[in-house]
Amino acid sequence: MMGIGSYVLEVFSPVLEFIEPVIPGDIFPYFFTLEMFQRALIAAIVVTIVAGILGTFLLVRNLALMGDGLAHVSFGGVAVGVVLGAAGPLWYALLFSVISALLIHEMQTREVLTGDASIGIFLTGMLALGLVVLRIWGGGITTDIEGYLFGNLLLIDPASFDLILSISIASTIGLVLLHHTLLATTIDPLAARVQGLPVRGIGLLFSVITAAVVVSMVQVVGTLLVTALLVTPAATAQLVGRSFRSCMVWTQVFGLSSVLLGLYLSAELETGSGSMIALVAAMIFASVAIVQALYKTFISPSENLA
Amino acid sequence: MVENLTVVRGSKKVIEDVALTIRKGEFVGLVGPNGSGKSTLLLAILGFLNAANGKIEIYGEPSTSNRHLGKIGWVSQAAASLPPNIRITVEELVRLGTLTRKNMFLRKGRNQDRIAKAIEMVGLEEVLHTDVARLSGGQRQRAVIGRVLASEADFILLDEPLVGIDRESRNSLLKLLDELCHSEGKTILMISHDMAAIRQTAHRMIYLEETIKFDGPSEEFPDLEGLANLRGIEHVHSDHVHVHEKEEE
């Protein structure tokens, strides 16, 4: 059976090969020619696009750390998967992440604990579980495990490529179709409920989508660095955007620049890809924030009102 | 219509034995001190809080039936309800009003007339594409009202819409609400601390403090002394009562 991954690769690999001649660098062009690297590049781009859409909503919902929390939970899942000898530990990550997201959502809506605290408990608890089971039953922190912590594009085999693409496509469809409703339930849950919108159901669905998207990002940037693609581009966009729509577009601009520039630099300087992407994303945020602050101070002080 | 309503939250009886009927096209002001049960009454009317006793009917249906959802509009206090981390234009915000349970996947272009009309009614045509965060308090509250007007709601509940708004905007906002009743045939139930403002605009006033202590035409709403009697505040010093009332406004 041909998976969705090989289909996507079949369509896009000629495109990548076509633009390869204009790609700078000594190593970066391999991302456009070698199948393994092509897979990594496509996965990184797709994951960034979805993370950007999701991140905008996370930011508005004041759940910027939700992604980070679920990523650590995913690591616990990966660890359990590895120890159990699973061929695809990402499936365990998905299971752990989705269940935790639903529990966190319920704890928040039932006001058992405020947002941050419940996320914190799951984050540390599941990360600890992962570390403990790896130490006792696994081989400790191996290179593979390190890949899940800091991201390793070469971990993306055809099976996880399929999983990443499936999650990304399903989440994008869900987020795009429901984006108005999501916005309405986020901005004013009570008004949305009066309007007849299923606020609780939408909240649960959003949690599941977040959990799944985080898992799809684990191999690309690593559990410790998921926030870099989930929140940083969206936060940068809030600085320059003037409407929800324009923020969405800016998020993609910043996210994709972070990924492409990050991959390029990590290939050429031989650093980890996840850390370089995260660093570039943070630097883009810092540059935009500084430029904006200077602009507001020296050129157009009246704009400070907003 | 509300009949013998009692709502208990936790172990405390918040409102007791409340009965009222609101007719179509009425503009009712609901006043009362903090913690008097105003919000509780509204939430109960919406069916989000269960009554310990009594019943509530909206458009002839029990309020818990969910049938009325969509016919009622909720306007929250703009100052408190918009999240800080969001960039959203007036038009984008108003468009959200057109969402319904059956129409959750909005497409651009649909309901454009209703959106434009709602924005015109609240007088925000000039700032159509402006980020709501950059508007004044009064404009922001108008945008939130515009969102309800874009829906098909006939019965509009407003929770403290006058908070954080300067005098001029307050007056034009009250005028807008008055017009909605008269020209658009909307029914309005508004909570406010601003008794003077409500008295000027609403047709009818309800004073709630655990139970309804006054319900009648705004002109007949008691003055401060009458109100003190109504509330059972003792005349230690008449000055004392005065100060107390002012704090509430």
Boltz contact constraints between the chains, C-beta under 6 A:
constraints:
  - contact:
      token1: [A, 59]
      token2: [B, 85]
      max_distance: 6.0
  - contact:
      token1: [A, 60]
      token2: [B, 83]
      max_distance: 6.0
  - contact:
      token1: [A, 60]
      token2: [B, 85]
      max_distance: 6.0
  - contact:
      token1: [A, 60]
      token2: [B, 86]
      max_distance: 6.0
  - contact:
      token1: [A, 177]
      token2: [B, 105]
      max_distance: 6.0
  - contact:
      token1: [A, 180]
      token2: [B, 99]
      max_distance: 6.0
  - contact:
      token1: [A, 180]
      token2: [B, 106]
      max_distance: 6.0
  - contact:
      token1: [A, 181]
      token2: [B, 99]
      max_distance: 6.0
  - contact:
      token1: [A, 181]
      token2: [B, 104]
      max_distance: 6.0
  - contact:
      token1: [A, 184]
      token2: [B, 96]
      max_distance: 6.0
  - contact:
      token1: [A, 184]
      token2: [B, 99]
      max_distance: 6.0
  - contact:
      token1: [A, 188]
      token2: [B, 76]
      max_distance: 6.0
  - contact:
      token1: [A, 188]
      token2: [B, 81]
      max_distance: 6.0
  - contact:
      token1: [A, 190]
      token2: [B, 74]
      max_distance: 6.0
  - contact:
      token1: [A, 191]
      token2: [B, 74]
      max_distance: 6.0
  - contact:
      token1: [A, 191]
      token2: [B, 76]
      max_distance: 6.0
  - contact:
      token1: [A, 194]
      token2: [B, 46]
      max_distance: 6.0
  - contact:
      token1: [A, 194]
      token2: [B, 72]
      max_distance: 6.0
  - contact:
      token1: [A, 194]
      token2: [B, 74]
      max_distance: 6.0
  - contact:
      token1: [A, 196]
      token2: [B, 69]
      max_distance: 6.0
  - contact:
      token1: [A, 196]
      token2: [B, 70]
      max_distance: 6.0
  - contact:
      token1: [A, 196]
      token2: [B, 100]
      max_distance: 6.0
  - contact:
      token1: [A, 196]
      token2: [B, 101]
      max_distance: 6.0
  - contact:
      token1: [A, 241]
      token2: [B, 87]
      max_distance: 6.0
  - contact:
      token1: [A, 242]
      token2: [B, 131]
      max_distance: 6.0
  - contact:
      token1: [A, 243]
      token2: [B, 87]
      max_distance: 6.0
  - contact:
      token1: [A, 243]
      token2: [B, 89]
      max_distance: 6.0
  - contact:
      token1: [A, 244]
      token2: [B, 88]
      max_distance: 6.0
  - contact:
      token1: [A, 244]
      token2: [B, 92]
      max_distance: 6.0
  - contact:
      token1: [A, 247]
      token2: [B, 87]
      max_distance: 6.0
  - contact:
      token1: [A, 306]
      token2: [B, 133]
      max_distance: 6.0
  - contact:
      token1: [A, 306]
      token2: [B, 134]
      max_distance: 6.0
